[in-house]
Amino acid sequence: MIGDSLGGLRLPAIAAPAATYGVGQGDPCFLFGYEVPFSAQKMQERYRTPKEYVSAVNKSANELVQQKWLRPAAVNVLVTEAKTAAF
């Protein structure tokens, strides 16, 4: 566990995370939350290689396409973004 919420629709950013997301208690930005990107070391511990991370994002996105929560064109956008993750 990395502290992200459980349940609900698991978008690729949560199903195959590259960061921890949350909201601050009493923070004026509580509506927007925050993102703390994983270090390169944490990414390597979690996914071993960039290819493994991209594969996890691709799998998550395609599952959402099959469930009709995501449009097929979004898969390419998410995978392209995943290829830029810090390793």
N, CA and C of each residue as an Amber inpcrd file, in Angstrom:
protein
   261
   0.8370000  -1.1880000   0.0000000   0.0000000   0.0000000   0.0000000
   0.8790000   1.2460000   0.0000000   0.4150000   2.2260000  -0.7330000
   1.1430000   3.4940000  -0.7910000   0.3050000   4.6570000  -0.2930000
  -0.8450000   4.3500000   0.2760000  -1.6670000   5.3940000   0.8560000
  -2.7730000   5.9200000  -0.0310000  -2.9110000   5.3960000  -1.2540000
  -3.9810000   5.8550000  -2.1310000  -5.3040000   5.2510000  -1.6940000
  -6.3850000   5.9010000  -2.0450000  -7.7240000   5.4260000  -1.6910000
  -8.0110000   4.0700000  -2.3160000  -8.8860000   3.3250000  -1.6660000
  -9.3010000   2.0270000  -2.1800000 -10.7030000   2.1400000  -2.7590000
 -11.0380000   1.2140000  -3.6480000 -12.3810000   1.1710000  -4.2150000
 -12.5620000   2.1380000  -5.3580000 -13.7700000   2.1160000  -5.9250000
 -14.1000000   3.0220000  -7.0130000 -13.4690000   2.6300000  -8.3200000
 -13.5660000   3.5070000  -9.2830000 -12.9970000   3.3110000 -10.6120000
 -11.4890000   3.4790000 -10.5200000 -10.7500000   2.4600000 -10.9110000
  -9.2920000   2.4850000 -10.7910000  -8.6650000   2.8860000 -12.1220000
  -8.4850000   4.1750000 -12.3160000  -7.8220000   4.6610000 -13.5210000
  -6.3660000   4.2130000 -13.5130000  -5.7070000   4.1760000 -14.6850000
  -4.3220000   3.7140000 -14.7410000  -3.3760000   4.4400000 -13.7770000
  -3.6280000   5.7180000 -13.5170000  -2.7570000   6.4570000 -12.5860000
  -2.8140000   5.8780000 -11.1790000  -3.8960000   5.1730000 -10.8440000
  -4.0320000   4.5520000  -9.5310000  -3.7190000   3.0570000  -9.6040000
  -4.1580000   2.3980000 -10.6730000  -3.9200000   0.9610000 -10.8210000
  -2.4450000   0.6570000 -11.0790000  -1.7460000   1.5440000 -11.7860000
  -0.3180000   1.4010000 -12.0590000   0.3480000   2.7310000 -11.7120000
   0.4400000   3.0390000 -10.4240000   0.8690000   4.3800000 -10.0180000
   2.3470000   4.6780000 -10.2630000   2.5970000   5.9560000 -10.5090000
   3.9540000   6.4880000 -10.5700000   4.0870000   7.6000000  -9.5330000
   3.0690000   7.7090000  -8.6680000   3.0320000   8.7560000  -7.6500000
   2.0330000   8.3630000  -6.5660000   2.1040000   9.0700000  -5.4610000
   1.0960000   8.9550000  -4.4130000   0.2150000  10.1870000  -4.5290000
  -1.0840000   9.9880000  -4.4040000  -2.0500000  11.0760000  -4.5180000
  -2.8050000  11.2080000  -3.2040000  -3.2220000  12.4130000  -2.8900000
  -3.9860000  12.5940000  -1.6640000  -4.5580000  13.9890000  -1.5590000
  -5.2030000  14.2310000  -0.4530000  -5.7330000  15.5620000  -0.1420000
  -5.2310000  15.9560000   1.2270000  -4.9590000  17.2350000   1.3910000
  -4.4780000  17.7300000   2.6730000  -5.6200000  18.0070000   3.6290000
  -5.4070000  17.7420000   4.8760000  -6.4110000  18.0350000   5.8950000
  -6.3260000  19.5150000   6.2390000  -7.4350000  20.2230000   6.0680000
  -7.4590000  21.6480000   6.3830000  -6.7190000  22.5080000   5.3830000
  -6.2610000  21.9150000   4.3170000  -5.5170000  22.6270000   3.2860000
  -6.5050000  23.3560000   2.3800000  -6.2390000  24.6210000   2.0290000
  -7.1710000  25.3230000   1.1460000  -7.2770000  24.6820000  -0.2370000
  -6.3440000  23.8200000  -0.5970000  -6.3810000  23.1440000  -1.9000000
  -6.9790000  21.7490000  -1.7890000  -7.7800000  21.4970000  -0.7520000
  -8.3220000  20.1510000  -0.5460000  -9.1650000  19.6680000  -1.7200000
  -9.7060000  20.5720000  -2.5010000 -10.5110000  20.1620000  -3.6520000
  -9.6500000  19.6050000  -4.7820000  -8.4000000  19.9890000  -4.8050000
  -7.5270000  19.5960000  -5.9030000  -6.5450000  18.5070000  -5.5080000
  -6.2200000  18.3960000  -4.2540000  -5.3130000  17.3630000  -3.7950000
  -3.8650000  17.6180000  -4.1800000  -3.0580000  16.5760000  -4.0110000
  -1.6450000  16.6970000  -4.3340000  -1.1380000  15.4020000  -4.9550000
   0.0220000  15.5050000  -5.5680000   0.6830000  14.3680000  -6.2070000
   2.1480000  14.4000000  -5.8010000   2.6540000  13.2850000  -5.2930000
   4.0650000  13.1590000  -4.9530000   4.6360000  12.0610000  -5.8460000
   5.3670000  12.4460000  -6.9110000   5.9140000  11.4450000  -7.8250000
   6.8810000  10.4990000  -7.1080000   6.8860000   9.2360000  -7.5410000
   7.8370000   8.2660000  -7.0040000   9.2350000   8.6300000  -7.4770000
  10.2180000   8.3320000  -6.6530000  11.6060000   8.4790000  -7.0620000
  11.9310000   7.3790000  -8.0730000  13.0350000   7.5460000  -8.7820000
  13.4610000   6.5110000  -9.7280000  13.6720000   5.1860000  -8.9990000
  14.2020000   5.2410000  -7.7830000  14.4320000   4.0280000  -7.0030000
  13.1010000   3.3220000  -6.6900000  12.0940000   4.0810000  -6.2900000
  10.7970000   3.4820000  -5.9700000  10.1440000   2.8900000  -7.2250000
  10.2970000   3.5640000  -8.3680000   9.7600000   3.0200000  -9.6180000
  10.4380000   1.6880000  -9.9490000  11.7440000   1.6190000  -9.7650000
  12.4780000   0.3780000 -10.0510000  12.0940000  -0.7300000  -9.0800000
  11.8550000  -0.3900000  -7.8230000  11.4260000  -1.3900000  -6.8450000
  10.0570000  -1.9410000  -7.2020000   9.1750000  -1.0650000  -7.6770000
   7.7900000  -1.4490000  -7.9860000   7.6580000  -2.1780000  -9.3120000
   8.3810000  -1.7100000 -10.3340000   8.1820000  -2.2320000 -11.6890000
   9.4150000  -2.8790000 -12.3140000  10.5580000  -2.7510000 -11.7120000
  11.8400000  -3.2710000 -12.1940000  12.3560000  -2.5740000 -13.4460000
  11.5280000  -2.4460000 -14.4920000  11.9800000  -1.8160000 -15.7330000
  10.9090000  -0.8470000 -16.2450000  11.3190000   0.1160000 -17.0640000
  10.3250000   1.0070000 -17.6720000   9.2970000   0.2220000 -18.4920000
   9.7450000  -0.8210000 -19.1790000   8.8380000  -1.6330000 -19.9950000
   7.7380000  -2.2700000 -19.1320000   8.0970000  -2.7180000 -17.9350000
   7.1110000  -3.3100000 -17.0250000   6.0640000  -2.2760000 -16.5910000
   6.5180000  -1.0640000 -16.3360000   5.5810000   0.0030000 -15.9520000
   4.6270000   0.3170000 -17.1030000   5.1690000   0.5010000 -18.2930000
   4.3460000   0.7980000 -19.4640000   3.3450000  -0.3320000 -19.6980000
   3.7760000  -1.5530000 -19.5100000   2.8880000  -2.7080000 -19.6670000
   1.7430000  -2.6640000 -18.6540000   2.0340000  -2.2800000 -17.4140000
   1.0030000  -2.1900000 -16.3770000  -0.0240000  -1.1050000 -16.7170000
   0.4480000   0.0270000 -17.2310000  -0.4530000   1.1070000 -17.6330000
  -1.3120000   0.6490000 -18.8030000  -0.6980000   0.0110000 -19.7850000
  -1.4090000  -0.4820000 -20.9620000  -2.4900000  -1.4910000 -20.5620000
  -2.1400000  -2.4080000 -19.6730000  -3.1030000  -3.4240000 -19.2130000
  -4.2930000  -2.7580000 -18.5220000  -4.0110000  -1.8310000 -17.6190000
  -5.0750000  -1.1410000 -16.8940000  -5.9790000  -0.3660000 -17.8470000
  -5.3800000   0.3630000 -18.7790000  -6.1590000   1.1670000 -19.7190000
  -7.0310000   0.2770000 -20.6060000  -6.4800000  -0.8260000 -21.0880000
  -7.2600000  -1.7160000 -21.9470000  -8.4000000  -2.4000000 -21.1970000
  -8.1980000  -2.6910000 -19.9310000  -9.2860000  -3.2440000 -19.1200000
 -10.4400000  -2.2360000 -19.0200000 -10.0950000  -0.9630000 -18.8600000
 -11.1320000   0.0720000 -18.7810000 -11.8390000   0.2730000 -20.1150000
 -11.1290000   0.0800000 -21.2290000 -11.7590000   0.1420000 -22.5450000
 -12.7780000  -0.9900000 -22.6610000 -12.3760000  -2.1880000 -22.2390000
 -13.2830000  -3.3390000 -22.3040000 -14.5320000  -3.1220000 -21.4500000
 -14.3780000  -2.4220000 -20.3440000 -15.5010000  -2.1430000 -19.4450000
 -16.2790000  -0.8910000 -19.8630000 -15.8200000  -0.2660000 -20.9490000
 -16.4520000   0.9360000 -21.5020000 -16.3580000   2.1680000 -20.5900000
 -15.3130000   2.2260000 -19.7920000 -15.0560000   3.4070000 -18.9640000
 -14.0710000   4.3540000 -19.6490000 -13.3870000   3.8650000 -20.6710000
 -12.3350000   4.6410000 -21.3300000 -12.4510000   4.4290000 -22.8340000
 -12.1930000   5.4630000 -23.5930000 -12.2090000   5.3480000 -25.0520000
 -10.8890000   4.7410000 -25.5300000 -10.9260000   3.9500000 -26.5950000
  -9.7010000   3.3240000 -27.1010000  -8.5810000   4.3160000 -27.4120000
  -8.9080000   5.4850000 -27.9210000  -7.8760000   6.4750000 -28.2550000
  -7.0960000   6.9260000 -27.0240000  -7.6920000   6.8400000 -25.8650000
  -7.0190000   7.2710000 -24.6350000  -5.8740000   6.3370000 -24.2580000
  -5.9290000   5.0880000 -24.6960000  -4.8750000   4.1290000 -24.3620000
  -3.5340000   4.6370000 -24.8760000  -3.4880000   5.0860000 -26.1280000
  -2.2300000   5.5850000 -26.6990000  -1.7060000   6.7890000 -25.9340000
  -2.5960000   7.6760000 -25.5320000  -2.1940000   8.8650000 -24.7700000
  -1.5720000   8.4430000 -23.4380000  -2.2340000   7.5300000 -22.7330000
  -1.7460000   7.0840000 -21.4270000  -0.4290000   6.3230000 -21.5410000
  -0.3070000   5.4850000 -22.5610000   0.9330000   4.7130000 -22.7540000
   2.0820000   5.6500000 -23.1280000   1.8160000   6.6130000 -23.9810000
   2.8560000   7.5880000 -24.3500000   3.3300000   8.3570000 -23.1210000
   2.3910000   8.7510000 -22.2830000   2.7430000   9.4580000 -21.0470000
   3.5480000   8.5530000 -20.1180000   3.1770000   7.2880000 -20.0400000
   3.8860000   6.3440000 -19.1690000   5.3440000   6.1680000 -19.5950000
   5.5930000   6.2860000 -20.8820000   6.9650000   6.1140000 -21.3940000
   7.8940000   7.2290000 -20.9330000   7.3360000   8.3200000 -20.4120000
   8.1640000   9.4380000 -19.9380000   8.4200000   9.3690000 -18.4250000
   7.9300000   8.3360000 -17.7600000   8.0940000   8.2240000 -16.3060000
   9.5670000   8.1370000 -15.9130000   9.8710000   8.6730000 -14.7490000
  11.2530000   8.6710000 -14.2400000  11.6850000   7.2760000 -13.8190000
  12.7750000   6.8100000 -14.4100000  13.3900000   5.5290000 -14.0010000
  14.8610000   5.7300000 -13.8300000
